Amino acid sequence: MEHEIIMIDIEEKLSQEFKISQWQINAAITLIQEENTIPFIARYRKEATGGLDDETLRDLNQRLDYLQKLEDRKRTVLNNIEKQEKLTPHLEKKIEETESILEVDDIYRPYKQQKQTRASKARKKGLEKLAYIIYDQKNNKPIIEIAKNYLTKEVPTIKEAIQGAEDIIAEMISDKAHYRKHIRNLTIKEGQINSEARDMKETTEYNMYYEYTENISDIVQHRVLAINRGEKEKKLRVKIITPKEDILSYLEYHIIKDPKKVKDTTPLLKETIKDAYNRLIAPAIEREIRNILTDVAEDKSIKVFKKNLEQLLMQPPITNKVVLGWDPAYRTGCKLAVIDKLGNLLETAVVYPTKPQKRIEETKHIVRDLIRKYNVDIIALGNGTASRESEQIIIDIIKNTKVKYATVNESGASIYSASDLARKEFPNQDVTERGTISIARRLQDPLSELVKIDPQSIGVGQYQHDMDDKKLKESLDGVVEKAVNNVGVDLNTASASLLEHVAGITKKIATNIVEYRKENGAFVDRNQLLKVPQIGAKTFQQCAGFMRIYNPKNILDSTCVHPESYDTALALLTTYGYDLYDIRGSGIDIKVDDTEKLSSQLGIGEMTLQDIIMELRKPGRDPREDYPTPKLRNDVLDMEDLYEGMIVEGVVRNVLDFGAFVDIGVHQDGLVHKSELSDKKVVEHPLNIVNIGDIIKVKVLSVDFERERINLSMKL
């Protein structure tokens, strides 16, 4: 029968940790357990949760999952110990009060079925009682004399008897949960991580870690992940340097009772303590600390990656522009693709302006013809190989015209171009052409294009390929889901790859929506979604508010007002003398003196009412309008043009722990080190100062032509 235990009140604990009222926690958990999506809860159940936002709900859900796993682990451990008839009230209380799975496993070690060990072999030889005599230090005569009583065919000598007893004691010491906890904490506090080269003569990207030592308590996440990668690639050897003498002194203090009274056991116990630590405790603690460091580093790096990804996804689209995508290369030529204002492919071409061909005049002629033929507004230049040379030629081509150009981060374009999705979208184009189309579309609508690519392949992270794939994917998928639902999707133009990120929509349902659209024409009413296969009432509830129809029967279908609130919206309009027709165009500015009173009259929550009022003021407003627009250029700088003290304008391309990379119009992005982000000492993360897409002014500190490095400063 399963052991009945009193577990922690998870809701109360979450309330304390998140500093949120318990009723909010309870409501959020209930809504999540009822299979409501995070975007739906954050947007349309604000009254229930007290307005908890998307990020808080996701963090809360993740922590809830851990606490539930902790309780499950406690239950399993308690039941297993009880089956062994070794569960005491004290032990039960200790397990119930433990707050981490790692510490629960520490407590469980002595009761766990283990593989055959030196101690288990010694126990089978009947040496456990001798071990306890030595460990308890209550012997009235010399241990050598006592050990004679344990000699057998399997234990022929006193030396073997004592050695077997010591093996048992070493395992007993190793299995003490409070010893392990203290040693782990002491090592984290006072220990160091050390790395050294496997081959000092070999030059690698890990040179700075060839003879490297840092306090465990001080090391930052990007160095942990870099050291991990160097070790994985067999370039580095890594170890934990522990405060060994302090640890041994601690164990001796707690184990050896009175050295003067039990002189013959003291040397034995000292040697056994060393053996227990060196052979059993230290290797396990080192693995645990390495895992802890990696987990913390991954969590912090994922947080940075999430923020960067969100900024990238939320970059404003450049709408109603014909774009020429330019994928630069050397030997194979630069691929071109012209797309119309809706992202449809018009024409592709290949030009060879770079080495070895250097057919520059021919390139200019072809590109100018394409610009004239299709009235191209902008050239989207990928930032890959040969982009620098391409940029110089583009400047000459667009000189004295209204055409602009922008540099586009092409990370992941090659992965998309070889995918099944790309083959379905452009079955008649080859891989290189699809990649070029993707570069052009990224400028037109970053969100719609980037959702087609695995977020890990978008170059705004740090050591992302060294992180736990599952943890990283779940976190980044959450960012994509948040961005897509925050913006909303055009139900009549959205691709299946975009639709599948809408709350409640699966990949299969997304495909069904596209198929329904092909067979029945454009949606004119959100309620038509209920006719799409596999969309029932629950799915409709979750997704409807995030779907937009821009030529609808009911103008509210173009807003983020949820269908369940349409009656309220109509009542609100009537109250102030408006009707649905008045919303069309720029919306209506309803001014409410007392939202609390009005919400009571309309029978709706105050926060929901405020959201409806805001939406009626700017129907279908795109939240990406609040973010910096992409920087369009018509000239270019060379690295040779830069000089110390020069002030230039640039666009933030990536933000990491140690600073921000900024595109200032030369081929190589410059680095604003963390220490140069502000006149004041920067103690917080760089993301609290700059974000991807920000347009900033920077000062050139230095230019290293040989290593192609540019150091910048925001201290103007």
C-alpha positions in Angstrom: 0.0 0.0 0.0 1.3 3.4 -0.9 2.7 5.4 2.0 0.4 8.3 2.9 2.5 11.5 3.6 1.8 15.1 4.2 3.4 17.0 1.3 4.2 20.7 1.2 1.5 23.1 0.1 2.7 23.7 -3.5 0.4 26.6 -4.0 1.6 28.3 -0.8 5.3 27.7 -1.7 4.8 29.1 -5.2 3.0 32.1 -3.7 6.1 32.8 -1.5 8.6 32.3 -4.2 6.9 34.4 -6.9 5.6 36.9 -4.3 2.1 36.5 -5.8 -1.2 36.1 -3.9 -2.2 32.5 -3.4 -5.5 33.0 -5.1 -3.6 34.0 -8.2 -1.5 30.9 -8.0 -4.5 28.7 -7.5 -6.3 30.2 -10.4 -3.3 29.9 -12.7 -2.8 26.3 -11.8 -6.5 25.5 -12.3 -6.5 27.1 -15.7 -3.3 25.3 -16.8 -4.7 22.0 -15.6 -7.9 22.6 -17.5 -5.6 22.6 -20.6 -5.9 26.3 -21.3 -2.8 27.7 -23.2 -0.5 30.2 -21.7 -1.2 32.9 -24.3 -5.0 32.5 -23.8 -4.7 32.7 -20.0 -2.4 35.8 -20.2 -4.7 37.6 -22.6 -8.2 36.5 -21.9 -8.3 35.4 -18.2 -6.7 38.4 -16.6 -9.4 38.7 -13.9 -9.0 35.1 -12.9 -5.2 35.4 -12.4 -5.0 39.1 -11.4 -3.2 40.0 -14.7 -0.3 37.5 -14.6 1.7 38.0 -17.8 2.9 35.4 -20.2 6.4 35.1 -18.9 5.3 34.7 -15.2 2.8 32.1 -16.2 5.5 30.1 -18.0 8.0 30.4 -15.2 5.3 29.4 -12.7 4.3 26.4 -14.8 7.9 25.2 -15.0 8.4 25.6 -11.3 5.1 23.8 -10.6 6.4 20.9 -12.7 9.6 20.7 -10.7 7.7 20.8 -7.4 5.4 18.0 -8.5 8.3 15.9 -9.5 9.9 16.6 -6.1 6.8 15.4 -4.4 6.6 12.3 -6.6 10.2 11.5 -5.8 9.6 11.9 -2.0 6.6 9.6 -2.2 8.6 7.0 -4.1 11.5 7.2 -1.6 9.3 7.0 1.5 7.4 4.0 0.1 10.7 2.2 -0.7 12.1 2.9 2.8 8.9 1.8 4.4 8.9 -1.5 2.5 12.4 -2.1 4.1 10.8 -1.4 7.5 13.4 1.3 8.2 11.2 4.4 8.1 11.3 6.4 11.3 9.2 9.5 12.2 12.5 11.5 12.2 13.5 10.3 8.7 10.0 10.8 7.4 10.0 14.4 8.6 13.4 15.0 7.2 12.4 13.8 3.7 9.1 15.8 3.8 11.0 19.0 4.6 13.6 18.6 1.9 13.4 21.1 -1.0 15.4 19.6 -3.8 15.4 16.2 -5.6 19.2 16.1 -5.2 18.9 16.2 -1.4 16.1 13.6 -1.4 18.5 11.3 -3.3 21.2 12.1 -0.8 19.0 10.9 2.1 17.9 7.8 0.1 21.5 6.6 -0.7 21.8 4.3 2.3 18.5 2.6 1.5 19.0 2.3 -2.2 19.6 -1.0 -3.9 23.2 -0.6 -5.1 25.5 -2.5 -7.4 28.1 -4.7 -5.8 30.6 -2.6 -4.0 33.7 -3.2 -1.8 31.4 -2.5 1.2 28.7 -4.9 0.1 31.3 -7.7 -0.4 32.7 -7.0 3.1 29.1 -7.3 4.5 28.7 -10.6 2.9 31.8 -11.8 4.6 30.3 -10.9 8.0 32.4 -7.8 8.7 29.6 -5.3 9.4 29.6 -5.7 13.2 33.4 -5.2 13.2 32.9 -2.0 11.2 30.4 -0.7 13.7 32.8 -1.5 16.6 35.4 0.7 14.9 33.0 3.4 13.9 31.4 3.7 17.3 34.8 3.8 19.0 33.6 1.8 22.0 36.1 -1.0 21.9 37.5 -2.1 25.3 40.5 -3.9 23.8 42.7 -3.4 20.8 41.0 -3.7 17.4 43.6 -6.2 16.3 42.4 -8.5 19.1 38.7 -7.9 18.2 39.4 -8.5 14.5 40.6 -12.1 15.2 37.0 -13.0 16.0 36.0 -12.3 12.4 38.6 -14.5 10.6 37.1 -17.1 8.2 38.1 -18.9 5.0 36.9 -15.8 3.2 38.7 -13.5 5.6 42.0 -15.3 6.3 44.0 -12.4 7.8 43.5 -9.6 10.4 44.6 -7.1 7.7 41.8 -8.2 5.4 39.2 -8.1 8.2 40.1 -4.5 9.1 40.3 -3.5 5.5 36.8 -4.9 4.9 35.5 -3.1 7.9 37.0 0.2 6.7 35.3 -0.3 3.3 32.0 -0.6 5.1 32.7 2.5 7.2 33.8 4.5 4.1 30.4 3.8 2.5 28.6 4.7 5.7 30.3 8.1 5.7 29.7 8.6 2.0 26.0 7.8 2.5 25.4 10.4 5.2 23.2 13.1 3.6 24.2 15.9 5.9 27.9 15.3 5.2 27.3 15.4 1.5 25.3 18.5 1.7 27.9 20.3 3.8 30.7 19.2 1.5 28.8 20.2 -1.6 28.0 23.7 -0.2 31.6 24.2 1.0 33.0 23.2 -2.4 30.7 25.5 -4.2 31.6 28.3 -1.8 35.4 27.8 -1.6 36.3 25.5 -4.5 37.7 26.3 -7.9 37.2 25.1 -11.4 40.4 24.4 -13.3 41.0 23.7 -17.0 44.2 22.9 -18.9 45.1 22.1 -22.4 45.4 18.5 -23.6 48.0 19.8 -26.1 49.7 23.1 -25.1 51.2 23.4 -28.6 47.9 23.3 -30.4 46.2 26.7 -31.0 42.4 26.6 -30.6 39.6 29.0 -29.7 40.1 27.7 -26.1 43.6 29.2 -25.6 42.5 31.4 -22.7 41.4 28.2 -20.9 44.7 26.4 -21.3 45.9 27.2 -17.8 42.8 28.6 -16.3 41.5 28.6 -12.7 38.5 30.5 -11.3 36.4 30.4 -8.1 33.2 28.2 -8.6 31.2 31.0 -6.9 32.4 33.6 -9.4 32.4 31.9 -12.8 29.9 33.3 -15.2 27.8 31.2 -17.5 29.5 31.8 -20.9 32.8 30.6 -19.4 31.2 27.5 -18.0 29.7 26.6 -21.4 32.9 27.4 -23.2 34.9 25.1 -20.8 32.3 22.4 -21.3 32.6 22.6 -25.0 36.4 22.5 -24.9 36.2 19.4 -22.7 33.7 17.8 -25.1 35.9 18.5 -28.1 38.8 16.9 -26.2 40.8 20.2 -26.2 40.7 20.7 -22.4 40.9 18.7 -19.2 38.7 20.0 -16.5 38.6 19.4 -12.8 37.2 20.8 -9.6 39.8 21.9 -7.0 38.2 21.3 -3.6 39.1 22.7 -0.1 40.1 19.2 0.8 41.9 19.9 4.1 38.8 21.7 5.4 36.5 18.9 4.3 38.7 16.2 6.0 38.9 18.3 9.2 35.1 18.7 9.1 34.6 14.9 8.7 37.2 14.0 11.4 35.6 16.5 13.8 32.2 14.9 13.4 33.3 11.2 13.3 36.3 10.9 15.6 35.0 11.2 19.2 38.0 11.2 21.5 41.4 10.5 20.0 43.1 10.0 23.4 40.7 7.3 24.6 40.5 5.3 21.4 44.1 5.6 20.1 44.1 2.5 17.9 40.8 3.4 16.1 41.7 7.0 15.4 44.4 6.3 12.7 42.1 3.7 11.1 39.2 6.2 11.0 41.4 9.0 9.6 42.6 6.7 6.8 39.0 5.6 6.2 37.7 9.2 6.1 40.3 10.0 3.4 39.3 7.0 1.5 35.6 7.8 1.8 36.2 11.3 0.5 38.7 10.6 -2.2 37.1 7.4 -3.6 33.4 7.9 -3.0 32.4 11.4 -2.1 34.7 13.7 -4.1 34.0 12.2 -7.6 30.3 12.3 -7.0 30.3 15.8 -5.6 32.5 17.0 -8.5 29.9 15.5 -11.0 27.1 17.1 -9.1 28.8 20.6 -9.0 29.6 20.4 -12.7 26.0 19.6 -13.4 24.8 22.4 -11.1 27.2 24.9 -12.9 26.0 23.7 -16.3 22.3 23.9 -15.3 22.7 27.4 -13.9 24.7 28.5 -17.0 22.1 27.0 -19.3 19.2 28.6 -17.5 20.9 32.0 -17.6 22.0 31.7 -21.2 18.6 30.5 -22.3 17.1 33.6 -20.6 19.5 35.8 -22.7 18.6 33.8 -25.8 14.9 34.1 -25.2 15.1 37.9 -24.8 17.2 38.2 -27.9 14.9 36.0 -29.9 11.8 37.9 -28.8 13.4 41.2 -29.9 14.3 39.7 -33.3 10.8 38.2 -33.8 9.2 41.5 -32.8 11.1 43.6 -35.3 8.6 45.7 -37.3 7.8 44.4 -40.8 8.6 46.5 -43.8 5.2 46.4 -45.6 4.1 47.2 -49.1 7.6 47.1 -50.5 9.1 45.1 -53.4 12.3 43.5 -52.1 15.3 42.0 -53.9 17.0 39.4 -51.8 20.7 39.1 -52.3 22.5 36.0 -51.0 26.3 36.7 -51.3 28.9 34.2 -52.3 32.3 33.9 -54.1 32.8 31.0 -56.5 29.2 29.9 -56.9 27.9 33.5 -57.5 25.5 35.7 -55.6 21.9 34.5 -55.8 19.1 37.1 -56.3 15.3 36.8 -55.8 12.7 39.5 -56.3 9.5 39.2 -54.3 6.4 41.3 -54.6 4.7 43.2 -51.8 3.0 40.1 -50.5 6.1 37.9 -50.5 5.4 36.1 -53.8 8.4 35.2 -56.0 8.7 37.2 -59.2 12.1 36.2 -60.6 15.5 34.7 -59.6 18.9 35.3 -61.0 22.6 34.6 -60.3 25.4 37.2 -60.7 29.2 36.9 -60.3 30.6 40.2 -59.0 33.0 38.6 -56.5 36.2 36.7 -57.0 37.3 34.7 -58.9 35.0 35.9 -61.8 34.6 39.6 -60.8 32.0 40.2 -63.5 31.0 43.5 -61.8 29.6 45.5 -64.8 27.5 42.5 -65.9 26.1 42.3 -62.3 25.3 46.0 -62.2 23.4 45.7 -65.5 21.4 42.6 -64.4 20.4 44.1 -61.0 19.5 47.5 -62.5 17.2 45.7 -65.0 15.5 43.8 -62.2 15.1 47.1 -60.2 13.4 48.8 -63.2 11.4 45.8 -64.2 9.7 45.2 -60.8 10.1 48.7 -59.2 12.2 47.3 -56.4 12.2 49.4 -53.3 14.7 47.7 -51.1 17.6 45.2 -51.5 17.9 42.8 -48.6 21.5 41.7 -48.3 22.4 38.5 -46.4 25.3 39.0 -43.9 27.2 35.9 -44.9 30.4 35.2 -46.9 31.2 37.9 -49.5 28.6 40.3 -48.1 31.2 43.0 -47.8 32.1 42.9 -51.5 28.5 42.7 -52.4 27.7 45.7 -50.3 30.2 47.9 -52.2 28.6 46.9 -55.5 25.0 47.5 -54.2 26.0 51.1 -53.2 27.2 51.8 -56.8 24.0 50.2 -58.2 21.5 52.3 -56.1 23.5 55.6 -56.3 21.2 58.4 -57.3 18.1 56.3 -57.0 15.4 55.9 -54.3 16.3 52.3 -53.6 17.7 51.5 -50.2 19.4 48.4 -48.8 19.4 46.6 -45.5 21.7 43.9 -44.1 19.7 40.9 -42.9 20.9 38.2 -40.5 20.8 35.1 -42.7 21.4 32.5 -39.9 19.2 29.5 -40.5 18.3 30.4 -44.1 20.3 27.4 -45.4 18.5 25.1 -43.0 15.1 26.4 -44.0 16.0 26.1 -47.7 16.7 22.4 -47.4 13.6 21.6 -45.3 10.4 19.8 -46.4 8.5 23.1 -45.7 10.7 25.0 -48.2 10.3 22.3 -50.8 6.5 22.5 -50.4 6.5 26.3 -50.6 8.8 26.5 -53.6 8.9 23.1 -55.4 10.3 24.6 -58.6 13.3 26.4 -56.9 16.6 24.9 -55.8 18.0 25.1 -52.4 20.0 28.3 -53.0 17.0 30.1 -54.5 14.8 29.2 -51.5 17.4 30.6 -49.1 17.5 33.9 -51.0 13.8 34.2 -51.0 13.9 33.6 -47.2 16.4 36.5 -46.8 14.1 38.8 -48.7 11.0 37.8 -46.8 12.8 38.3 -43.5 13.0 42.0 -44.2 9.3 42.1 -45.2 8.0 40.2 -42.2 10.6 38.8 -39.8 8.1 37.0 -37.6 6.3 35.1 -40.5 9.6 34.0 -41.9 11.6 33.2 -38.8 9.0 30.9 -37.4 9.8 28.5 -40.2 13.3 27.9 -38.7 14.4 26.1 -35.6 15.0 28.9 -33.1 18.3 27.3 -32.1 19.6 28.0 -35.6 18.9 31.7 -35.5 22.1 33.4 -34.5 21.1 35.4 -31.5 22.2 33.0 -28.7 25.4 31.9 -27.1 26.7 28.4 -27.0 23.2 27.2 -27.8 24.6 24.0 -29.4 26.1 23.0 -26.0 22.8 23.2 -24.1 20.3 20.6 -23.2 18.3 20.3 -26.4 14.9 19.6 -24.8 15.2 22.5 -22.3 16.3 24.9 -24.9 13.7 23.9 -27.4 10.8 24.2 -24.9 12.0 27.7 -23.8 12.5 29.0 -27.3 9.2 27.5 -28.5 7.5 29.4 -25.7 9.1 32.7 -27.0 7.9 32.0 -30.5 4.4 31.2 -29.3 4.3 34.4 -27.2 5.5 36.6 -30.2 3.0 35.0 -32.7 0.0 35.4 -30.4 1.0 38.8 -29.2 1.1 40.0 -32.9 -1.8 37.8 -34.1 -2.0 36.2 -37.5 -3.9 37.0 -40.7 -6.2 34.0 -41.0 -6.3 34.5 -44.8 -2.6 34.8 -45.6 -0.8 33.0 -42.7 1.2 29.9 -43.6 0.7 26.6 -41.9 4.1 27.1 -40.2 2.9 30.4 -38.7 -0.6 29.1 -37.8 0.8 26.2 -35.8 2.2 28.6 -33.2 -1.2 30.1 -32.5 -2.6 29.1 -29.1 -4.4 25.7 -29.3 -3.4 25.0 -32.9 -1.5 21.8 -33.7 0.5 21.2 -36.9 -2.3 19.1 -38.3 -5.0 21.7 -37.5 -2.8 24.4 -39.1 -2.6 22.3 -42.3 -6.4 21.8 -42.1 -6.9 25.6 -41.9 -4.8 26.2 -45.1 -6.6 23.4 -46.9 -10.0 24.8 -45.9 -9.0 28.2 -47.2 -8.0 26.7 -50.5 -11.2 24.8 -50.9 -13.7 27.5 -49.6 -11.9 30.8 -50.3 -11.1 33.5 -47.8 -12.5 33.5 -44.2 -15.0 36.3 -43.6 -16.1 35.2 -40.1 -14.1 33.8 -37.2 -17.0 31.4 -36.6 -16.0 29.6 -39.8 -13.1 28.2 -37.9 -15.6 25.8 -36.3 -16.1 24.2 -39.8 -12.4 23.3 -40.0 -11.7 19.6 -39.3 -10.5 19.0 -35.7 -11.4 22.5 -34.4 -14.0 22.0 -31.6 -15.3 24.4 -29.0 -12.2 24.2 -26.8 -9.7 24.8 -29.6 -11.8 27.7 -31.0 -11.9 29.3 -27.5 -8.1 29.1 -27.3 -7.2 30.4 -30.8 -10.0 32.6 -32.0 -8.9 35.9 -30.4 -5.4 35.5 -32.0 -6.8 35.1 -35.5 -7.4 38.2 -37.6 -9.6 38.7 -40.6 -9.0 42.0 -42.3 -12.0 42.1 -44.6 -14.6 40.6 -42.3 -18.4 40.8 -42.0 -17.9 41.8 -38.3 -15.1 44.4 -37.8 -14.4 42.9 -34.4 -12.9 39.9 -36.2 -10.0 42.1 -37.2 -9.2 42.9 -33.6 -7.9 41.0 -30.6 -11.3 41.2 -28.9 -12.3 37.7 -28.2 -15.7 36.4 -29.7 -16.8 35.7 -26.1 -16.7 39.4 -25.4 -18.4 40.7 -28.6 -21.7 41.3 -26.8 -19.9 43.4 -24.2 -18.1 45.4 -26.9 -21.4 46.1 -28.6 -23.0 47.1 -25.3 -20.0 49.4 -24.7 -20.4 51.0 -28.1 -24.1 51.5 -27.6 -23.5 53.1 -24.2 -21.4 55.8 -25.9 -23.5 56.2 -29.0 -21.4 54.3 -31.5 -21.9 51.2 -33.6 -19.6 48.7 -35.3 -19.3 50.8 -38.5 -17.7 53.6 -36.5 -14.7 51.4 -35.6 -13.6 51.0 -39.2 -10.6 53.0 -40.2 -8.7 54.6 -37.3 -11.0 53.4 -34.5 -12.8 55.5 -31.8 -11.4 57.1 -28.7 -13.8 56.1 -25.9 -13.0 58.0 -22.7 -14.3 56.3 -19.6 -14.2 58.2 -16.3 -15.0 55.2 -14.1 -14.0 51.8 -15.6 -14.8 50.0 -12.3 -18.4 51.3 -12.4 -18.7 50.6 -16.1 -17.3 47.1 -15.9 -19.8 46.3 -13.2 -22.7 47.6 -15.3 -21.5 45.6 -18.3 -20.9 42.5 -16.2 -17.2 42.1 -17.3 -13.9 42.4 -15.5 -12.2 45.8 -15.4 -9.0 44.6 -17.0 -10.9 43.0 -19.9 -12.9 46.2 -20.3 -9.7 48.2 -20.5 -8.3 45.9 -23.2 -11.5 46.2 -25.2 -11.4 50.0 -25.0 -7.8 50.0 -26.1 -8.5 47.8 -29.0 -11.5 49.9 -30.2 -9.2 52.9 -30.2 -6.7 51.2 -32.5 -8.3 48.2 -34.1 -5.9 45.5 -35.1 -2.9 47.5 -34.0 0.4 45.7 -34.5 2.5 45.7 -31.2 5.7 45.6 -33.3 5.1 49.3 -34.0 6.7 49.9 -30.6 10.0 48.4 -31.6 12.8 50.1 -33.6 12.3 49.8 -37.4 15.1 48.2 -39.5 17.8 50.6 -40.5 17.9 51.2 -44.3 21.1 52.4 -45.8 22.3 53.9 -49.1 26.0 54.2 -48.4 28.7 52.1 -46.8 31.8 52.4 -44.7 35.1 50.5 -44.9 37.0 49.4 -41.9 39.7 51.7 -43.2 37.3 54.6 -42.9 37.1 54.1 -39.1 39.3 56.0 -36.8 39.6 56.2 -33.0 37.1 58.6 -31.5 34.8 58.5 -34.6 31.0 58.6 -33.7 28.8 56.4 -35.9 25.3 55.1 -35.8 24.6 51.3 -35.7 22.1 48.6 -35.1 22.4 46.1 -32.2 22.6 42.6 -33.8 23.3 40.4 -30.7 23.4 40.9 -27.0 25.5 38.5 -24.8 26.7 38.3 -21.2 29.8 40.3 -21.9 28.4 43.0 -24.2 26.6 43.8 -27.5 27.6 43.4 -31.1 26.6 46.3 -33.3 26.4 46.6 -37.1 27.9 50.0 -37.9 27.8 49.6 -41.7 31.1 47.7 -42.2 31.4 44.0 -42.9 32.4 43.2 -39.3 30.1 43.9 -36.4 31.8 45.8 -33.6 31.7 44.9 -29.9 30.5 47.2 -27.2 32.0 45.5 -24.1 29.8 45.5 -21.0 32.1 48.0 -19.4 31.5 50.5 -22.3 27.7 50.3 -22.3 27.2 53.2 -19.9 29.0 56.0 -18.1 28.0 54.3 -14.9 29.4 50.9 -13.8 27.3 48.2 -15.4 26.3 45.6 -12.8 23.2 44.3 -14.5 23.0 42.2 -17.7 23.6 44.2 -21.0 20.0 43.3 -22.0 18.8 45.8 -19.4 20.5 48.5 -21.4 20.3 47.5 -25.1 18.2 45.1 -27.2 18.4 43.6 -30.6 17.3 46.0 -33.2 18.1 49.1 -31.2 19.6 51.9 -33.3 22.4 53.5 -31.2 25.2 55.9 -31.5 28.7 54.5 -30.6 32.3 55.8 -30.5 35.1 53.8 -32.2 37.7 52.8 -29.5 40.0 50.8 -31.7 40.2 48.8 -35.0 42.2 45.6 -35.3 42.6 45.1 -39.0 44.5 41.8 -38.7 42.0 40.1 -36.4 39.0 42.1 -37.9 37.9 43.3 -34.6 36.2 46.7 -33.8 35.9 47.9 -30.2 33.1 50.4 -29.6 31.7 52.4 -26.7 28.4 54.0 -25.9 30.2 56.4 -23.6 30.0 59.4 -26.0 
